[in-house]
């Protein structure tokens, strides 16, 4: 059995009661192979942990931006190192990123090396299969599945069947959302040229924060309709600019049907002591998107201060550097067939990060951005206005919403296959109209 055969066999691993056998087969395939992970961002740590649990050693990490650094004891090597390895026939390279688009960029770079190493393995396929086997083993031992990793597992529609079983047994149902992101507003401290949320292109008279009572009402109603929400993200714009973030976090922590929370910040706004006292809660993690190198010195100094402040206050946080961005801001019709849109929807990372904003549950971030910037219209069959739906009907409406094979916005989106790579957080130059850019 080779890795492709194993992926075919274990692609739907949640139904495999003999999970340990699947892990042992994976270990046998990888025995005596040199495993290199390509991608040294924050996600690679999840891959390293996954391979350690499976009993498969990793030989090294590759990255074209952060080579020369060290990650979890591994020196990060440049891509050129793959051309000089002594045993290419027994070398396997696996993408270790959380995006299908970034994985495709890596695959192109790998192909350009023209080595005799076998074709690169798309890590997101492998991660889902192997992590599900490990979660199944956990359940068989009476342990809980690793819900922290549910969004990485790329199960679309809702969370995986293993989590369905666990939450359904405990809560009497199976409407489990693995990840929802709440957009607290359209005000940001940056003006990123390729902002995936389109914030700089939102009309100035519509740039605002969502009222705190609206945020609470939205979160409360969505949570009541679901059996469980594994992870709720708070984002912006810039969430550290939101004046009532502590109040929102306190409220959300008290909602019994939500597992844990991420606050996604660019780090340019230093949090105060009151906010840090809430952020240190063990169910909250702060993620700093560190764009040092693209910003002015004052903002970059604030990123350092934010990390120091969080560390001093024992806040759990992750600082992500060397990120790869894709240009998602084109909304031009592409003329895709239903089959093409369905294939894109199934493979798209952003479908697993639905956006809740002012009472509307959007299928993905691109749809949300298009509506906010006026590029797309909000279809009530695709964007649920949760407060217009009676409470007793909302769960069913969400179920139907999750079953859609694609949404109309897929024809006006370049994810997950065709979006070009662009510099992360490149700041806008004044006087360049939107149409000239897209």
Secondary structure by P-SEA (a helix, b strand, c coil): ccaaaaaaaacccccccaaaaaaaaaaaaacccbbbbcccccaaaaaaaaaaaacccccbbbbcccccccccccccccccccccccccccbbbbbccccaaaaaaaaaaaaaaccccccccaaaaaaaaaaaaaaaaaaaacccccccccccccccccccaaaaaaaaaaccccccccbbbbcccccccccccccccccccccccccccccaaaaaaaaaaaaaacccccbbbbbcccccccccaaaaaaaaaacccccbbbbbbcccccccaaaaaaaacccbbbbbbcccccccaaaaaaaaaaaaaaaaaccbbbbbcccccccccccccccccaaaaaaaaaacccccbbbbcccbbbccaaaaaaaaacccccccccccccccccccaaaaaaaaaaaccccccccccccccccccccccccccccccccccc
